[in-house]
Amino acid sequence: MNKNLIKLTAGGIAFLILLITALACTERIDAGHEGLKVKMYGSDKGVQDVALVTGRVWYNPLTEQVFEIPTYVQTVNYDAFTVNAKDGSVFTVDPTISLKVIDGQSPKIFKKYRKGINEVLQNTLVNHIKDVYRIEFNKYTTDQIISSREAFENGVQAKMIAFLKEEGFILEQLTSGIQYPEAITKAINEKNAAIQEAQRVENELKVAEANAKKLIVQAEAEAKANELRKVSLNQLLIQQQFIEKWDGKTAIYGNAPSFFKSVN
């Protein structure tokens, strides 16, 4: 009886060990990731040629390791840095980049850097990204960057797309966050203020001109009305008004009676 119990106990322990070992030798690759099985020792040390698909992966934990490489879009907000334009002006760049690993390219990235994707994005690529901006800024003077901002940004984006593709990434979105030198910003603000002031004065002149025209029209109308009154105020009209207001009594002007008073 004791022997059977010992056998059952030993069997249970063995099964538990096997279960723990099995669980330790498998890794589930979540959706939105590629799994990499890496040989850590031996002559075959390196990344296998084919990226592992999502699912459960079996491996030897003593000689192999499994990495999950995210393949969804990630956004990285890099620290601001300064670059010089062709004429020496100092600009500040504060880039934000959205990108993702090209499907099937995670083995290439890991083999090159031997680091996790987050570390590659946050640290390793920084100097390369700075170089892209330095190269493009050195093509333009300050005035050209301001007046041809779209062409400048297109040049940066084209170089960034080519560089990231070579590294195994797809560029989804790029925001440069360029800040002009303080002197340039001040000059632009003063120029905008002058334009706004000129627009305000122009609007006031238009209002004044409209008011003046209104007064002229009113004066002309009043003059015409007075002219019409003057023309209509003739002798017959005066006599008519006199008749309308006569109370029936004969008006006497001077020594002799007279019905109408001369208005010559």
Secondary structure, 3 states (H helix, E strand, C coil): CHHHHHHHHHHHHHHHHHHHHHHHCEEEECCCEEEEEEECCCCCCEECCCCECCEEEECCCCCEEEEEEECCCEEEECCCEEEECCCCCEEEECCEEEEEECCCCHHHHHHHHCCCHHHHHHHHCHHHHHHHHHHHHCCCCHHHHHHCHHHHHHHHHHHHHHHHHHHCEEEEEEECCCECCHHHHHHHHHHHHHHHHHHHHHHHHHHHHHHHHHHHHHHHHHHHHHHHHHHHCCHHHHHHHHHHHCCCCCCECCCCECCCCCCC
